[in-house]
Each structure stands twice: as C-alpha cells, then as structure tokens.
Amino acid sequence: MELIRGQHNLRPRHRGCVATIGNFDGVHLGHQAIFAQLADQAVRFRLPRLIVTFEPQPMEFFAGPKSPPARLMRLREKLLALDGLGIERVLCLEFDHRLAALSAAAFINDLLVNRLGVRYLVIGDDFRFGYRRTGDFALLREAGQQHDFEVVDNRSYLVDGERVSSTRIRQALAEGDLEQAAQLLGRPYDMNGRVAHGDRRGRTIGFPTANIHLHRRATPVYGVYAVLMSGPDLQLWPGVANIGRRPTVRETREQLEVHLLDFQGDLYGRHVKIDFLHYLRPEQRFASLETLRRQIQHDVRQARSYFATQGIRHSPPQHWEPEGLN
C-alpha cells in the first residue's frame, strides 16, 4: 500500500482512481463494505482504490486539545488495517485551518478532478465538506455529471437492524460490551504499540507487565480486561490488561499495561497487538500495593475462567487460533 502524505506529494502517476472519503475510524464492517464496493469498480475501471482520510480527524481539530473525542484507532493502526484489506493507496490530508477554510468547489475541482482524476466516488449521503460544511452529496453528484465521474452513496451496513458506525462502537466499548464491539468491527477491538520500559513496580508485587504507551489524546476503553497479545515471534498469548492512569500510584499519563499469564521472556522494544476480549472491572484506586496485589490475583482468576470458557489455553501451539472467536 502506498501512503501519500498531503496534496503536495501527489504526482501525475496518481491521477486516475476510484475513491472514497472519510475518517474510517475503526475500519469496521461498514467501512469494509465500502472498500468491497470500491473493489468491484476498480476492476471495472482498471484503476486502483484510493482512500482519502484526515489527520487529525476533523472532529478532533474542532474540539481542540482540552476535550478531544476518543478515537478507535491511531493513524498507524488505521494504515495497518487498510493495508491488510489490500487497499492500494491512501491520501492522508492534514486537517488544519487552511483545509477547514477550503471551499467545497475548490476541494472538488483542485483535488478530486485535477489532482486525483476520480472516476468513481463512494460517499455517505450525509457527508459534508468544505468551508462551513457547504459541500454535500448533491453538490458532488452535480460535479460528477459535469466532470464525468460517478458519485454513489454507500449502502448502510446493518447489524441487529441498526447501522454500524464508529459512534456505536465507542458506545459499546464505553459500556464494557466487548462482544458487541467485536461484532460491529468484524474482529476484537485492538490496540498496537511498542513495549517500553516502565517503573518495574509490577514485578515487586509478583505481576510483571508489558508497558505500552498509547500515543493518543483520548482512549475509548478504561479499566481491566482479559486480552490476547501477539507480535513478531509471539503467538497469541492470553493476559490481563489495565488501561488508564494507575491511580494507586498516582500516575497521570494514560498507559496500557499487560500481564501475560505464565509467560517467560523479554518483550522490550517489540511492536505488539493487544486484542480486548472481555471486560473485567473499572480502574480503581487501592489503599496499598498489597490490596492492589490481591485484586490483581482476583482479576487473573477471572481472566483464566473466561479463557477456559472460550477454549483459550495459556500455552498456544504454533499457528494456534482461538476457538469460537471468529
């Protein structure tokens, strides 16, 4: 997959594509349906699929640093997911004051027509763009007729009779309904990151952890979870994760800590993926490290019980896949 950072990096060879535009936060089943729709048109026009997305997301830009909305994915995680779906090109536009002030007509003519040469565009019928959100589906359709490209609305993807959306997934995660979130995403909710050195406090109470810095302004999950970790040279391995600010030790930075069950090894510096499978409890402050230790023992017992019901063993064999988690 080719990542194009900003319009200034577009080249003549990038002209000609079938495209869609959006945040695609979570790359959920609804997004995947759009990409599949584009795949059919890519064959028809013999052109690559191109995804236009934004960083930061527009709602983050307008909310400002004090009240950023939780996002399901960092940009790196989104790009990994898109690459895994076989997307050929991603154009990532920096959403700043200049882009926010760009007129709808300029967005269409300068970017979609002149720079990208879009032949087929899939968009939501509620999509708004351009200065003061003056651009809409009707304006794009009119431009398509004028410049000879097709504009169609994406077909809503329904689960349990309701439209799949990033907002719906965030709500499920906030309520601790990991199973519902996985159903809407088409996979367990996950986070990626590099294992960093921590304060080694977990070792002192018998529960060493892999520490992953989140590098995001707000996370959609808080608390303690049963998880699976995977990465280079690491098969899917069950564990217990805490995500939050660790109030017992008066930490303020949001961090993800994962204790892998019955694991021996060094993970420092590795990029890993953590699948969140089951919510155990909210994060809370304890009066002492001993009280925290006893609670973690209880969390581990609960996690082992959950993994046993799912047929997940603590010593995964080569090419092991969890049972019942498709």
C-alpha positions as YAML, in Angstrom:
chain: A
units: angstrom
residues:
- id: 1
  name: MET
  ca: [0.00, 0.00, 0.00]
- id: 2
  name: GLU
  ca: [1.22, 3.49, -0.88]
- id: 3
  name: LEU
  ca: [0.76, 6.28, 1.67]
- id: 4
  name: ILE
  ca: [0.62, 9.79, 0.21]
- id: 5
  name: ARG
  ca: [1.01, 12.45, 2.91]
- id: 6
  name: GLY
  ca: [-0.64, 15.65, 1.70]
- id: 7
  name: GLN
  ca: [-1.68, 17.02, -1.69]
- id: 8
  name: HIS
  ca: [1.84, 18.36, -2.30]
- id: 9
  name: ASN
  ca: [3.07, 14.76, -2.63]
- id: 10
  name: LEU
  ca: [0.59, 13.86, -5.36]
- id: 11
  name: ARG
  ca: [2.27, 13.09, -8.68]
- id: 12
  name: PRO
  ca: [0.88, 12.73, -12.23]
- id: 13
  name: ARG
  ca: [1.02, 8.94, -11.84]
- id: 14
  name: HIS
  ca: [-1.54, 9.22, -9.01]
- id: 15
  name: ARG
  ca: [-4.17, 10.58, -11.39]
- id: 16
  name: GLY
  ca: [-6.90, 8.07, -12.08]
- id: 17
  name: CYS
  ca: [-8.61, 6.15, -9.26]
- id: 18
  name: VAL
  ca: [-11.82, 5.01, -7.66]
- id: 19
  name: ALA
  ca: [-12.12, 6.64, -4.27]
- id: 20
  name: THR
  ca: [-13.92, 7.22, -1.01]
- id: 21
  name: ILE
  ca: [-13.50, 9.92, 1.64]
- id: 22
  name: GLY
  ca: [-13.85, 9.73, 5.42]
- id: 23
  name: ASN
  ca: [-12.26, 9.21, 8.82]
- id: 24
  name: PHE
  ca: [-12.73, 5.42, 8.75]
- id: 25
  name: ASP
  ca: [-12.10, 5.27, 12.48]
- id: 26
  name: GLY
  ca: [-12.06, 1.60, 13.45]
- id: 27
  name: VAL
  ca: [-12.18, 0.27, 9.87]
- id: 28
  name: HIS
  ca: [-15.38, -1.51, 10.90]
- id: 29
  name: LEU
  ca: [-17.74, -3.71, 8.88]
- id: 30
  name: GLY
  ca: [-19.47, -0.68, 7.35]
- id: 31
  name: HIS
  ca: [-16.14, 0.67, 6.11]
- id: 32
  name: GLN
  ca: [-15.13, -2.75, 4.83]
- id: 33
  name: ALA
  ca: [-18.37, -2.90, 2.81]
- id: 34
  name: ILE
  ca: [-17.45, 0.41, 1.16]
- id: 35
  name: PHE
  ca: [-13.99, -0.89, 0.28]
- id: 36
  name: ALA
  ca: [-15.53, -4.04, -1.19]
- id: 37
  name: GLN
  ca: [-17.87, -1.86, -3.25]
- id: 38
  name: LEU
  ca: [-14.84, 0.06, -4.49]
- id: 39
  name: ALA
  ca: [-13.04, -3.18, -5.35]
- id: 40
  name: ASP
  ca: [-15.73, -4.07, -7.89]
- id: 41
  name: GLN
  ca: [-15.35, -0.65, -9.52]
- id: 42
  name: ALA
  ca: [-11.56, -0.91, -9.50]
- id: 43
  name: VAL
  ca: [-11.89, -3.99, -11.68]
- id: 44
  name: ARG
  ca: [-14.44, -2.24, -13.90]
- id: 45
  name: PHE
  ca: [-12.29, 0.84, -14.49]
- id: 46
  name: ARG
  ca: [-8.93, -0.94, -14.15]
- id: 47
  name: LEU
  ca: [-7.87, 1.66, -11.61]
- id: 48
  name: PRO
  ca: [-6.54, 1.49, -8.04]
- id: 49
  name: ARG
  ca: [-8.62, 2.14, -4.94]
- id: 50
  name: LEU
  ca: [-7.71, 5.35, -3.12]
- id: 51
  name: ILE
  ca: [-8.83, 6.25, 0.39]
- id: 52
  name: VAL
  ca: [-8.85, 9.94, 1.34]
- id: 53
  name: THR
  ca: [-8.63, 10.42, 5.10]
- id: 54
  name: PHE
  ca: [-7.62, 13.14, 7.56]
- id: 55
  name: GLU
  ca: [-5.15, 13.60, 10.41]
- id: 56
  name: PRO
  ca: [-6.15, 14.84, 12.87]
- id: 57
  name: GLN
  ca: [-9.76, 13.86, 12.37]
- id: 58
  name: PRO
  ca: [-11.95, 16.93, 11.77]
- id: 59
  name: MET
  ca: [-13.89, 16.46, 15.00]
- id: 60
  name: GLU
  ca: [-10.58, 16.42, 16.90]
- id: 61
  name: PHE
  ca: [-9.50, 19.64, 15.19]
- id: 62
  name: PHE
  ca: [-12.69, 21.48, 16.06]
- id: 63
  name: ALA
  ca: [-12.90, 20.08, 19.61]
- id: 64
  name: GLY
  ca: [-9.41, 21.31, 20.45]
- id: 65
  name: PRO
  ca: [-6.86, 19.82, 22.87]
- id: 66
  name: LYS
  ca: [-8.98, 20.20, 26.02]
- id: 67
  name: SER
  ca: [-11.85, 17.91, 25.03]
- id: 68
  name: PRO
  ca: [-10.69, 15.53, 22.29]
- id: 69
  name: PRO
  ca: [-13.16, 12.77, 21.40]
- id: 70
  name: ALA
  ca: [-11.96, 9.21, 21.91]
- id: 71
  name: ARG
  ca: [-10.77, 7.63, 18.72]
- id: 72
  name: LEU
  ca: [-10.78, 3.93, 17.99]
- id: 73
  name: MET
  ca: [-7.51, 3.95, 16.04]
- id: 74
  name: ARG
  ca: [-4.29, 5.89, 15.78]
- id: 75
  name: LEU
  ca: [-3.23, 6.68, 12.22]
- id: 76
  name: ARG
  ca: [-0.63, 3.89, 12.26]
- id: 77
  name: GLU
  ca: [-3.26, 1.34, 13.32]
- id: 78
  name: LYS
  ca: [-5.63, 2.54, 10.61]
- id: 79
  name: LEU
  ca: [-2.96, 2.24, 7.94]
- id: 80
  name: LEU
  ca: [-2.11, -1.29, 9.08]
- id: 81
  name: ALA
  ca: [-5.78, -2.25, 8.83]
- id: 82
  name: LEU
  ca: [-6.18, -0.70, 5.37]
- id: 83
  name: ASP
  ca: [-3.03, -2.41, 4.16]
- id: 84
  name: GLY
  ca: [-4.39, -5.71, 5.45]
- id: 85
  name: LEU
  ca: [-7.50, -5.18, 3.31]
- id: 86
  name: GLY
  ca: [-5.44, -4.73, 0.17]
- id: 87
  name: ILE
  ca: [-6.07, -1.01, -0.34]
- id: 88
  name: GLU
  ca: [-3.65, 0.29, -2.96]
- id: 89
  name: ARG
  ca: [-3.35, 3.97, -1.97]
- id: 90
  name: VAL
  ca: [-4.15, 6.21, 0.97]
- id: 91
  name: LEU
  ca: [-4.08, 10.00, 0.73]
- id: 92
  name: CYS
  ca: [-3.77, 11.47, 4.22]
- id: 93
  name: LEU
  ca: [-4.63, 15.17, 4.36]
- id: 94
  name: GLU
  ca: [-3.57, 17.28, 7.31]
- id: 95
  name: PHE
  ca: [-6.76, 18.82, 8.70]
- id: 96
  name: ASP
  ca: [-5.74, 22.33, 9.69]
- id: 97
  name: HIS
  ca: [-7.10, 25.87, 9.41]
- id: 98
  name: ARG
  ca: [-6.21, 26.02, 5.73]
- id: 99
  name: LEU
  ca: [-8.09, 22.84, 4.86]
- id: 100
  name: ALA
  ca: [-11.03, 23.85, 7.07]
- id: 101
  name: ALA
  ca: [-11.25, 27.14, 5.12]
- id: 102
  name: LEU
  ca: [-11.09, 25.48, 1.70]
- id: 103
  name: SER
  ca: [-14.28, 25.97, -0.30]
- id: 104
  name: ALA
  ca: [-16.30, 22.96, -1.39]
- id: 105
  name: ALA
  ca: [-15.81, 23.92, -5.03]
- id: 106
  name: ALA
  ca: [-12.02, 24.10, -4.62]
- id: 107
  name: PHE
  ca: [-11.97, 20.71, -2.86]
- id: 108
  name: ILE
  ca: [-13.82, 19.17, -5.81]
- id: 109
  name: ASN
  ca: [-12.01, 20.91, -8.65]
- id: 110
  name: ASP
  ca: [-8.47, 21.07, -7.29]
- id: 111
  name: LEU
  ca: [-8.29, 17.71, -5.56]
- id: 112
  name: LEU
  ca: [-10.88, 15.28, -6.90]
- id: 113
  name: VAL
  ca: [-10.85, 16.40, -10.54]
- id: 114
  name: ASN
  ca: [-7.45, 17.92, -11.32]
- id: 115
  name: ARG
  ca: [-5.10, 16.09, -8.95]
- id: 116
  name: LEU
  ca: [-6.77, 12.70, -8.48]
- id: 117
  name: GLY
  ca: [-8.82, 12.26, -11.64]
- id: 118
  name: VAL
  ca: [-11.50, 10.37, -9.70]
- id: 119
  name: ARG
  ca: [-13.69, 8.17, -11.91]
- id: 120
  name: TYR
  ca: [-15.95, 6.70, -9.23]
- id: 121
  name: LEU
  ca: [-16.63, 8.10, -5.74]
- id: 122
  name: VAL
  ca: [-18.44, 6.37, -2.88]
- id: 123
  name: ILE
  ca: [-19.64, 8.73, -0.17]
- id: 124
  name: GLY
  ca: [-22.22, 8.87, 2.61]
- id: 125
  name: ASP
  ca: [-25.35, 10.82, 1.74]
- id: 126
  name: ASP
  ca: [-24.83, 12.81, 4.98]
- id: 127
  name: PHE
  ca: [-21.20, 13.67, 4.13]
- id: 128
  name: ARG
  ca: [-20.34, 17.37, 4.48]
- id: 129
  name: PHE
  ca: [-17.15, 19.08, 3.37]
- id: 130
  name: GLY
  ca: [-15.66, 22.45, 2.53]
- id: 131
  name: TYR
  ca: [-15.80, 25.76, 4.38]
- id: 132
  name: ARG
  ca: [-18.70, 25.81, 6.84]
- id: 133
  name: ARG
  ca: [-19.71, 22.35, 5.55]
- id: 134
  name: THR
  ca: [-21.33, 23.81, 2.45]
- id: 135
  name: GLY
  ca: [-20.45, 20.82, 0.28]
- id: 136
  name: ASP
  ca: [-22.78, 17.83, 0.30]
- id: 137
  name: PHE
  ca: [-23.77, 14.73, -1.64]
- id: 138
  name: ALA
  ca: [-25.94, 16.71, -4.07]
- id: 139
  name: LEU
  ca: [-23.05, 19.06, -4.93]
- id: 140
  name: LEU
  ca: [-20.74, 16.11, -5.56]
- id: 141
  name: ARG
  ca: [-23.32, 14.47, -7.82]
- id: 142
  name: GLU
  ca: [-23.66, 17.69, -9.81]
- id: 143
  name: ALA
  ca: [-19.87, 17.94, -10.12]
- id: 144
  name: GLY
  ca: [-19.69, 14.31, -11.20]
- id: 145
  name: GLN
  ca: [-22.12, 14.94, -14.03]
- id: 146
  name: GLN
  ca: [-20.07, 17.94, -15.12]
- id: 147
  name: HIS
  ca: [-16.66, 16.25, -14.92]
- id: 148
  name: ASP
  ca: [-17.64, 12.70, -15.89]
- id: 149
  name: PHE
  ca: [-17.21, 10.77, -12.66]
- id: 150
  name: GLU
  ca: [-19.82, 8.68, -10.87]
- id: 151
  name: VAL
  ca: [-20.93, 9.52, -7.33]
- id: 152
  name: VAL
  ca: [-22.87, 6.95, -5.30]
- id: 153
  name: ASP
  ca: [-23.88, 6.79, -1.65]
- id: 154
  name: ASN
  ca: [-22.58, 3.99, 0.50]
- id: 155
  name: ARG
  ca: [-25.04, 1.32, 1.45]
- id: 156
  name: SER
  ca: [-25.55, 1.28, 5.22]
- id: 157
  name: TYR
  ca: [-24.28, -1.90, 6.81]
- id: 158
  name: LEU
  ca: [-26.71, -3.14, 9.45]
- id: 159
  name: VAL
  ca: [-26.16, -5.39, 12.46]
- id: 160
  name: ASP
  ca: [-29.23, -6.26, 14.55]
- id: 161
  name: GLY
  ca: [-31.23, -3.85, 12.42]
- id: 162
  name: GLU
  ca: [-29.03, -0.83, 13.24]
- id: 163
  name: ARG
  ca: [-26.40, 0.95, 11.17]
- id: 164
  name: VAL
  ca: [-22.81, 0.08, 12.04]
- id: 165
  name: SER
  ca: [-20.90, 3.23, 12.96]
- id: 166
  name: SER
  ca: [-17.79, 4.30, 14.85]
- id: 167
  name: THR
  ca: [-20.05, 6.08, 17.35]
- id: 168
  name: ARG
  ca: [-21.95, 2.88, 18.05]
- id: 169
  name: ILE
  ca: [-18.67, 1.02, 18.61]
- id: 170
  name: ARG
  ca: [-17.40, 3.69, 21.01]
- id: 171
  name: GLN
  ca: [-20.62, 3.38, 22.97]
- id: 172
  name: ALA
  ca: [-20.27, -0.41, 23.19]
- id: 173
  name: LEU
  ca: [-16.68, -0.05, 24.42]
- id: 174
  name: ALA
  ca: [-17.66, 2.59, 26.97]
- id: 175
  name: GLU
  ca: [-20.28, 0.19, 28.34]
- id: 176
  name: GLY
  ca: [-17.76, -2.66, 28.54]
- id: 177
  name: ASP
  ca: [-19.57, -4.64, 25.84]
- id: 178
  name: LEU
  ca: [-16.52, -6.02, 24.07]
- id: 179
  name: GLU
  ca: [-18.54, -8.75, 22.41]
- id: 180
  name: GLN
  ca: [-20.84, -6.19, 20.73]
- id: 181
  name: ALA
  ca: [-17.86, -4.08, 19.65]
- id: 182
  name: ALA
  ca: [-16.22, -7.16, 18.08]
- id: 183
  name: GLN
  ca: [-19.43, -7.96, 16.23]
- id: 184
  name: LEU
  ca: [-19.53, -4.46, 14.71]
- id: 185
  name: LEU
  ca: [-15.82, -4.36, 13.91]
- id: 186
  name: GLY
  ca: [-15.68, -7.86, 12.48]
- id: 187
  name: ARG
  ca: [-12.82, -8.62, 14.88]
- id: 188
  name: PRO
  ca: [-11.93, -7.97, 18.54]
- id: 189
  name: TYR
  ca: [-11.15, -4.36, 19.38]
- id: 190
  name: ASP
  ca: [-7.37, -3.98, 19.43]
- id: 191
  name: MET
  ca: [-4.54, -1.54, 20.06]
- id: 192
  name: ASN
  ca: [-0.99, -1.59, 18.75]
- id: 193
  name: GLY
  ca: [2.20, -0.23, 20.24]
- id: 194
  name: ARG
  ca: [5.80, -0.77, 21.21]
- id: 195
  name: VAL
  ca: [6.65, -2.34, 24.58]
- id: 196
  name: ALA
  ca: [8.55, 0.25, 26.60]
- id: 197
  name: HIS
  ca: [10.45, 0.18, 29.88]
- id: 198
  name: GLY
  ca: [8.23, 1.00, 32.85]
- id: 199
  name: ASP
  ca: [8.87, 1.56, 36.54]
- id: 200
  name: ARG
  ca: [9.02, -2.23, 37.14]
- id: 201
  name: ARG
  ca: [6.56, -1.86, 40.02]
- id: 202
  name: GLY
  ca: [4.55, -4.86, 38.77]
- id: 203
  name: ARG
  ca: [7.50, -7.17, 39.36]
- id: 204
  name: THR
  ca: [7.64, -6.16, 43.04]
- id: 205
  name: ILE
  ca: [4.11, -7.47, 43.61]
- id: 206
  name: GLY
  ca: [4.51, -10.61, 41.50]
- id: 207
  name: PHE
  ca: [2.82, -9.43, 38.30]
- id: 208
  name: PRO
  ca: [5.33, -8.14, 35.72]
- id: 209
  name: THR
  ca: [3.72, -6.21, 32.90]
- id: 210
  name: ALA
  ca: [4.47, -5.17, 29.35]
- id: 211
  name: ASN
  ca: [4.01, -1.39, 29.20]
- id: 212
  name: ILE
  ca: [2.69, 0.19, 26.00]
- id: 213
  name: HIS
  ca: [2.46, 3.98, 25.62]
- id: 214
  name: LEU
  ca: [-0.83, 4.85, 23.94]
- id: 215
  name: HIS
  ca: [0.24, 7.96, 21.98]
- id: 216
  name: ARG
  ca: [-3.34, 9.15, 21.70]
- id: 217
  name: ARG
  ca: [-5.20, 12.08, 23.23]
- id: 218
  name: ALA
  ca: [-8.18, 10.01, 24.43]
- id: 219
  name: THR
  ca: [-8.86, 6.29, 24.57]
- id: 220
  name: PRO
  ca: [-12.30, 4.65, 24.23]
- id: 221
  name: VAL
  ca: [-11.53, 1.94, 26.82]
- id: 222
  name: TYR
  ca: [-10.64, 2.23, 30.51]
- id: 223
  name: GLY
  ca: [-10.31, -0.44, 33.13]
- id: 224
  name: VAL
  ca: [-9.20, -4.07, 33.37]
- id: 225
  name: TYR
  ca: [-9.69, -6.60, 30.58]
- id: 226
  name: ALA
  ca: [-8.97, -10.15, 29.52]
- id: 227
  name: VAL
  ca: [-6.82, -9.79, 26.39]
- id: 228
  name: LEU
  ca: [-4.71, -11.61, 23.85]
- id: 229
  name: MET
  ca: [-1.30, -10.23, 22.87]
- id: 230
  name: SER
  ca: [0.53, -11.07, 19.65]
- id: 231
  name: GLY
  ca: [3.50, -9.81, 17.70]
- id: 232
  name: PRO
  ca: [6.72, -10.83, 15.94]
- id: 233
  name: ASP
  ca: [7.84, -14.18, 17.32]
- id: 234
  name: LEU
  ca: [4.94, -14.12, 19.79]
- id: 235
  name: GLN
  ca: [1.90, -16.31, 19.23]
- id: 236
  name: LEU
  ca: [-1.47, -15.14, 20.54]
- id: 237
  name: TRP
  ca: [-0.98, -15.18, 24.31]
- id: 238
  name: PRO
  ca: [-3.66, -14.58, 26.97]
- id: 239
  name: GLY
  ca: [-3.25, -11.95, 29.64]
- id: 240
  name: VAL
  ca: [-4.83, -9.29, 31.83]
- id: 241
  name: ALA
  ca: [-4.60, -5.65, 30.81]
- id: 242
  name: ASN
  ca: [-5.11, -2.43, 32.69]
- id: 243
  name: ILE
  ca: [-5.62, 0.74, 30.72]
- id: 244
  name: GLY
  ca: [-5.82, 4.10, 32.45]
- id: 245
  name: ARG
  ca: [-3.84, 6.36, 34.75]
- id: 246
  name: ARG
  ca: [-2.96, 3.90, 37.55]
- id: 247
  name: PRO
  ca: [-4.49, 5.93, 40.40]
- id: 248
  name: THR
  ca: [-2.99, 3.73, 43.12]
- id: 249
  name: VAL
  ca: [0.50, 5.01, 42.23]
- id: 250
  name: ARG
  ca: [-0.82, 8.50, 41.34]
- id: 251
  name: GLU
  ca: [0.15, 8.28, 37.67]
- id: 252
  name: THR
  ca: [-1.38, 10.89, 35.33]
- id: 253
  name: ARG
  ca: [-0.36, 9.65, 31.87]
- id: 254
  name: GLU
  ca: [-2.70, 7.15, 30.25]
- id: 255
  name: GLN
  ca: [-0.94, 3.84, 29.76]
- id: 256
  name: LEU
  ca: [-1.67, 0.26, 28.79]
- id: 257
  name: GLU
  ca: [-0.12, -2.48, 30.96]
- id: 258
  name: VAL
  ca: [-0.46, -6.16, 30.12]
- id: 259
  name: HIS
  ca: [0.38, -9.09, 32.40]
- id: 260
  name: LEU
  ca: [0.77, -12.23, 30.27]
- id: 261
  name: LEU
  ca: [-0.31, -15.41, 32.02]
- id: 262
  name: ASP
  ca: [2.52, -17.89, 32.68]
- id: 263
  name: PHE
  ca: [4.82, -16.09, 30.24]
- id: 264
  name: GLN
  ca: [8.60, -16.06, 30.41]
- id: 265
  name: GLY
  ca: [10.50, -13.82, 28.02]
- id: 266
  name: ASP
  ca: [11.67, -10.34, 27.08]
- id: 267
  name: LEU
  ca: [9.31, -8.19, 25.01]
- id: 268
  name: TYR
  ca: [11.08, -4.82, 25.32]
- id: 269
  name: GLY
  ca: [11.14, -2.89, 22.07]
- id: 270
  name: ARG
  ca: [8.74, -5.17, 20.21]
- id: 271
  name: HIS
  ca: [5.67, -3.94, 18.38]
- id: 272
  name: VAL
  ca: [2.68, -5.87, 19.70]
- id: 273
  name: LYS
  ca: [-1.06, -6.04, 19.16]
- id: 274
  name: ILE
  ca: [-3.49, -6.38, 22.06]
- id: 275
  name: ASP
  ca: [-6.98, -7.78, 21.38]
- id: 276
  name: PHE
  ca: [-9.51, -6.78, 24.05]
- id: 277
  name: LEU
  ca: [-11.85, -9.74, 24.58]
- id: 278
  name: HIS
  ca: [-13.69, -9.33, 27.87]
- id: 279
  name: TYR
  ca: [-14.28, -6.50, 30.36]
- id: 280
  name: LEU
  ca: [-13.45, -7.41, 33.98]
- id: 281
  name: ARG
  ca: [-13.82, -4.21, 36.05]
- id: 282
  name: PRO
  ca: [-13.24, -0.46, 36.08]
- id: 283
  name: GLU
  ca: [-9.91, 1.03, 37.07]
- id: 284
  name: GLN
  ca: [-9.85, 1.97, 40.73]
- id: 285
  name: ARG
  ca: [-7.55, 3.27, 43.44]
- id: 286
  name: PHE
  ca: [-6.40, 0.94, 46.22]
- id: 287
  name: ALA
  ca: [-5.20, 1.88, 49.69]
- id: 288
  name: SER
  ca: [-1.93, -0.04, 49.34]
- id: 289
  name: LEU
  ca: [0.12, -2.11, 46.92]
- id: 290
  name: GLU
  ca: [-0.82, -5.21, 48.92]
- id: 291
  name: THR
  ca: [-4.51, -4.53, 48.35]
- id: 292
  name: LEU
  ca: [-3.74, -4.00, 44.66]
- id: 293
  name: ARG
  ca: [-1.83, -7.29, 44.55]
- id: 294
  name: ARG
  ca: [-4.81, -9.20, 45.98]
- id: 295
  name: GLN
  ca: [-7.15, -7.57, 43.46]
- id: 296
  name: ILE
  ca: [-4.85, -8.50, 40.57]
- id: 297
  name: GLN
  ca: [-4.85, -12.10, 41.81]
- id: 298
  name: HIS
  ca: [-8.64, -11.99, 41.62]
- id: 299
  name: ASP
  ca: [-8.50, -10.42, 38.14]
- id: 300
  name: VAL
  ca: [-6.18, -13.19, 36.94]
- id: 301
  name: ARG
  ca: [-8.54, -15.88, 38.28]
- id: 302
  name: GLN
  ca: [-11.46, -14.23, 36.48]
- id: 303
  name: ALA
  ca: [-9.46, -13.99, 33.26]
- id: 304
  name: ARG
  ca: [-8.41, -17.65, 33.46]
- id: 305
  name: SER
  ca: [-12.05, -18.62, 33.94]
- id: 306
  name: TYR
  ca: [-13.05, -16.58, 30.90]
- id: 307
  name: PHE
  ca: [-10.30, -18.07, 28.74]
- id: 308
  name: ALA
  ca: [-11.31, -21.58, 29.84]
- id: 309
  name: THR
  ca: [-14.91, -20.99, 28.71]
- id: 310
  name: GLN
  ca: [-13.57, -19.83, 25.32]
- id: 311
  name: GLY
  ca: [-11.21, -22.77, 24.89]
- id: 312
  name: ILE
  ca: [-8.14, -20.49, 25.04]
- id: 313
  name: ARG
  ca: [-5.09, -22.12, 26.55]
- id: 314
  name: HIS
  ca: [-2.17, -20.35, 28.19]
- id: 315
  name: SER
  ca: [0.47, -22.16, 26.11]
- id: 316
  name: PRO
  ca: [-0.58, -21.64, 22.47]
- id: 317
  name: PRO
  ca: [0.99, -24.05, 19.98]
- id: 318
  name: GLN
  ca: [2.44, -22.97, 16.64]
- id: 319
  name: HIS
  ca: [-0.20, -21.44, 14.31]
- id: 320
  name: TRP
  ca: [-2.68, -21.57, 17.18]
- id: 321
  name: GLU
  ca: [-6.04, -19.84, 16.65]
- id: 322
  name: PRO
  ca: [-8.52, -19.14, 19.47]
- id: 323
  name: GLU
  ca: [-11.65, -21.21, 19.33]
- id: 324
  name: GLY
  ca: [-15.03, -19.51, 18.93]
- id: 325
  name: LEU
  ca: [-13.64, -16.01, 18.29]
- id: 326
  name: ASN
  ca: [-14.10, -15.71, 14.53]
...
